[in-house]
Amino acid sequence: MSENSSELTIGEAADRAGVPASTLRYWERAGLLSIPRRVGGKRRYDPDALREIGMVALAKQAGFTLAETRVILAGFARGAPPSGVWRQLAERKLPEIERTLTEARAMKQILETGLRCECLNLEDCCDGRVEVAPQRRRSAPPP
């Protein structure tokens, strides 16, 4: 642990967040994270930084772009209500997330059926009930 027991080194913050330290440096350069204070030239993260890091990690795992993640974080700044831009992002992103959830549920069903399947080839598997969803288009990045 660092000198100030409430502060974390970059390695400690990265370990707790489950990301490489290089990712934290990248997110910092990209403007997604607040600049941590430095002690002897080394980054020191306060406990609140873990919440910020967690928000960025969650947004990235959910498929948000860097630009979209910046909008999300700006909507939560200093306890302010979500801005109109944030609401527009949410309205555009929610249908995409719903499609992802629908696709994930369909894949889960296929995999669960496959666990019980005794078929010799894929064409016979699942009694022909496997439907291929049309490829979805990526949404344009926010302005």
N, C-alpha and C positions, 0 to 999 in steps of 0.2 A: 504494500500500500504506500502511497505517496506521503510526504511530510505532513500535510494537512489531512487528517484521517477522513475528512468528508470529501476530499477531492480524489479523482481517479487519474491515473496515467492513461495514455492512449491505449496501451495494451490492456489495462484493466477494463476500460470502457468498452473496447472492442470485444473482449471476452464475454462481458456481461450482456452485450447486445447480440452476440453470435455472428459478428461480421469481422473480416480482417481489418487491421489498423489502416491499411492502405485505402479501404473503402471509406473510413471516417475522414481521412485526408482529402479524398476525392469529393465527398459530399460537402466538406468545408469549402473547397475551392469552387464548387458549383453553386455555392450560396444557399445550400439546404440546411446547414448547421451554423449556429452562432460560433464565432471565433472564440476558442477557449483561451483563458489566461495562460501565460507562460511563466515557468519558473526555471531559471537557468537555461532558457531556450527550449524547454520541453513543455508540451501541452499538458494542462491540468483541467480536467472536466469536473464541474460541480455536479451534485446528484441530479439536478434538474435536466442536465444535458442528456441523461439516459432516457428521459421521457421524449425529448426531441429526437434522439437517435432512433428510438422505438417507433415513433410516428413515421419517420423517413423509411425505415426498414419495412414497416407494414405497407406503406404506400407502394414501395417497389415490389414487394411480394404480390400485391394485388394487381400489378400490371400498369401502374401509373407511370407516366414519363417523368423526367426531371422537371419539365415545365409545369406539368399538372401537380406534381408534389409541391413545388414552390407556391402554387395557388392555394393548395390545401393548407399549408403551414401558415400562409399569410392570413387565411380566414380564422385561424385560431390564435393569432398574435394578441398578447396582452388581454385575453379574455373577451375580445371584441366579438360581436355577432358575425356570422358569415357574411361576407360581402356579396354583392350582386354577381361578381365574377365567379366567386366560389359556388354560388347557387347554379349558375350556368354550367359550370364544370360538373356539378353533381347531376344535373338534369341530363347532360350528355353521357356521363359515365355510367349511371345506373342501368340503362338498358344493356350496355356492354357487359356489365357484371352479371346481370340476370342471364344473358346468353351464356356466359362462362359457367355459371352455376347449373344451367340446364344441360349443357354439354358434359359437365362433370358428373351430374346425376346419371345421364345416359351411359357414360363410360363405366361408372360404378356398377350399373345394372348389367352391362355386358360382361364385366370382369367377374361379378358374382355368378352369373349364369355360366360363364366359362369354367369356374371352379367345379361346377356340378356336371359339366358336359362330358359325354363319353364318345362324341362324334369322332370320325376318322379324318375329316377335312373341314375346313372353315365354311364351305358352302352349305354343309348340312347342319352346322352348329346353330344353336339358338332358334331352331325351327324356322329359319329365314326371317326372323323378326328384327334383325339388326338393320337399322336405317342409317344411312350416311347423311349427316347434316350438311347443308351447303356451307362452303367456306365463307367465313365472315371477313368483311373488310375492316381494316384498321381505321379508327377514327383519326381525323386530322388533328395535329397538335393544336393546343389552344393558342389564341392570338398573343 
